[in-house]
Amino acid sequence: MFAYMFSHEAHHRGQILMLAHQLGCRILDKTPGVWHWEKLWKQAGLTTRPR
């Protein structure tokens, strides 16, 4: 299940980045590390990662 979820998330990440590239948006220059879950968890006030 983990492998499926990991690959599925990567698939959607690729779709988003491809669409941004096609539209001329340089998303990786503005936000290095689009999927920084650790930072999002801290911003949400969580002290530990979800299990």
VOGUNU-300145 format. One record per atom (N, C-alpha, C): x, y, z; atom name; residue number from 1; residue in three letters. Coordinates in steps of 0.02 Angstrom, whole numbers, plus 32768, in hexadecimal, padded with zeros to 4 digits. Example, Ala and Ser with C-alpha at 12.3 -4.5 7.8 and 13.67 -1.06 7.14 Angstrom:
2
8294,7EE4,8186,N,1,Ala
8267,7F1F,8186,CA,1,Ala
8294,7F5B,8186,C,1,Ala
8282,7F90,8162,N,2,Ser
82AC,7FCB,8165,CA,2,Ser
8285,8002,818A,C,2,Ser
This chain:
51
8029,7FC5,8000,N,1,Met
8000,8000,8000,CA,1,Met
802C,803F,8000,C,1,Met
8062,803E,8028,N,2,Phe
808E,8077,802A,CA,2,Phe
80AC,8084,7FE5,C,2,Phe
80C3,8050,7FC4,N,3,Ala
80E2,8058,7F82,CA,3,Ala
80B0,8075,7F51,C,3,Ala
8072,805E,7F54,N,4,Tyr
803E,8079,7F27,CA,4,Tyr
8033,80C3,7F35,C,4,Tyr
802B,80D5,7F74,N,5,Met
801E,811A,7F86,CA,5,Met
8059,8147,7F72,C,5,Met
8096,812F,7F7D,N,6,Phe
80D2,8155,7F6C,CA,6,Phe
80D6,8161,7F21,C,6,Phe
80CA,812D,7EF9,N,7,Ser
80CE,8135,7EB1,CA,7,Ser
8094,815E,7E96,C,7,Ser
805A,8158,7EB5,N,8,His
8020,817F,7EA0,CA,8,His
802B,81C9,7EAD,C,8,His
8047,81DB,7EE6,N,9,Glu
8056,8220,7EF6,CA,9,Glu
808B,823B,7EC6,C,9,Glu
80BC,8213,7EB6,N,10,Ala
80F0,8228,7E87,CA,10,Ala
80D3,8233,7E42,C,10,Ala
80A3,820A,7E2F,N,11,His
8081,8212,7DEE,CA,11,His
805E,8256,7DEA,C,11,His
8039,8267,7E1E,N,12,His
8016,82A7,7E1F,CA,12,His
8047,82E2,7E23,C,12,His
807D,82D9,7E47,N,13,Arg
80B0,830D,7E4A,CA,13,Arg
80CB,831B,7E04,C,13,Arg
80D9,82E6,7DE0,N,14,Gly
80F1,82ED,7D9C,CA,14,Gly
80BF,8311,7D6F,C,14,Gly
807F,8300,7D77,N,15,Gln
804C,8321,7D4F,CA,15,Gln
804A,836C,7D5E,C,15,Gln
804D,837E,7D9D,N,16,Ile
804B,83C5,7DB1,CA,16,Ile
8087,83EA,7D95,C,16,Ile
80C3,83CD,7D9C,N,17,Leu
80FF,83EE,7D84,CA,17,Leu
80FF,83F3,7D38,C,17,Leu
80E6,83C0,7D15,N,18,Met
80E3,83C2,7CCC,CA,18,Met
80B4,83F9,7CB5,C,18,Met
807A,83FE,7CD5,N,19,Leu
8049,8432,7CC3,CA,19,Leu
8066,8477,7CD0,C,19,Leu
8087,847F,7D08,N,20,Ala
80A5,84C0,7D18,CA,20,Ala
80DA,84D2,7CE4,C,20,Ala
8101,84A1,7CD0,N,21,His
8135,84AD,7C9D,CA,21,His
8115,84C1,7C5B,C,21,His
80E0,849F,7C47,N,22,Gln
80BE,84AE,7C09,CA,22,Gln
809E,84F3,7C09,C,22,Gln
808B,850A,7C43,N,23,Leu
806D,854D,7C49,CA,23,Leu
80A1,8583,7C52,C,23,Leu
80E1,8570,7C56,N,24,Gly
8117,85A0,7C5B,CA,24,Gly
8127,85B5,7CA2,C,24,Gly
810E,8592,7CD3,N,25,Cys
811C,85A2,7D19,CA,25,Cys
8158,8579,7D31,C,25,Cys
818B,859C,7D4A,N,26,Arg
81C7,8579,7D62,CA,26,Arg
81BF,856D,7DAD,C,26,Arg
8199,853A,7DBD,N,27,Ile
8185,852E,7E02,CA,27,Ile
81BF,8518,7E2F,C,27,Ile
81EF,84F4,7E14,N,28,Leu
8227,84DC,7E3D,CA,28,Leu
8257,8514,7E4F,C,28,Leu
825A,8549,7E27,N,29,Asp
8284,8582,7E38,CA,29,Asp
8267,85A8,7E73,C,29,Asp
8225,85AB,7E77,N,30,Lys
8204,85D2,7EAC,CA,30,Lys
81FE,85AB,7EEC,C,30,Lys
81F1,856B,7EE6,N,31,Thr
81E7,8541,7F21,CA,31,Thr
8211,8502,7F1C,C,31,Thr
8251,8505,7F2D,N,32,Pro
8279,84C8,7F2A,CA,32,Pro
825E,8495,7F5C,C,32,Pro
824D,845B,7F44,N,33,Gly
8230,8428,7F6E,CA,33,Gly
81E6,8434,7F77,C,33,Gly
81C0,8427,7F42,N,34,Val
8179,8435,7F43,CA,34,Val
8155,840B,7F79,C,34,Val
816E,83D0,7F83,N,35,Trp
814C,83A4,7FB2,CA,35,Trp
8174,839E,7FF3,C,35,Trp
817A,83D2,8018,N,36,His
819D,83D1,8058,CA,36,His
8169,83C7,8090,C,36,His
8158,8389,809B,N,37,Trp
8123,837A,80CC,CA,37,Trp
8138,838E,8113,C,37,Trp
8178,8387,8122,N,38,Glu
8190,8399,8165,CA,38,Glu
817E,83E2,8175,C,38,Glu
818B,840E,8146,N,39,Lys
817D,8455,8150,CA,39,Lys
8132,8461,8159,C,39,Lys
8109,843E,8131,N,40,Leu
80C1,8446,8135,CA,40,Leu
80A7,842D,8179,C,40,Leu
80C3,83F6,8192,N,41,Trp
80AD,83DC,81D3,CA,41,Trp
80BD,840F,820A,C,41,Trp
80F9,842C,8206,N,42,Lys
810C,845E,8239,CA,42,Lys
80DF,849C,8236,C,42,Lys
80CF,84B1,81F8,N,43,Gln
80A2,84EB,81F1,CA,43,Gln
805D,84DD,820C,C,43,Gln
8048,849E,8208,N,44,Ala
8007,848B,8222,CA,44,Ala
8007,8482,826E,C,44,Ala
8042,8487,828C,N,45,Gly
8047,8481,82D5,CA,45,Gly
8050,843A,82ED,C,45,Gly
805E,840B,82C1,N,46,Leu
8068,83C6,82D5,CA,46,Leu
80B0,83BD,82ED,C,46,Leu
80B9,8395,8320,N,47,Thr
80FC,838B,833C,CA,47,Thr
811C,834A,8321,C,47,Thr
80F3,831A,830D,N,48,Thr
810E,82DB,82F2,CA,48,Thr
80EE,82CF,82AF,C,48,Thr
8111,82A7,8287,N,49,Arg
80F8,8295,8245,CA,49,Arg
80BE,8265,824B,C,49,Arg
808F,8267,821C,N,50,Pro
8059,8235,821C,CA,50,Pro
8076,81EF,8210,C,50,Pro
8055,81BE,822B,N,51,Arg
806D,8179,8221,CA,51,Arg
8041,8154,81F2,C,51,Arg
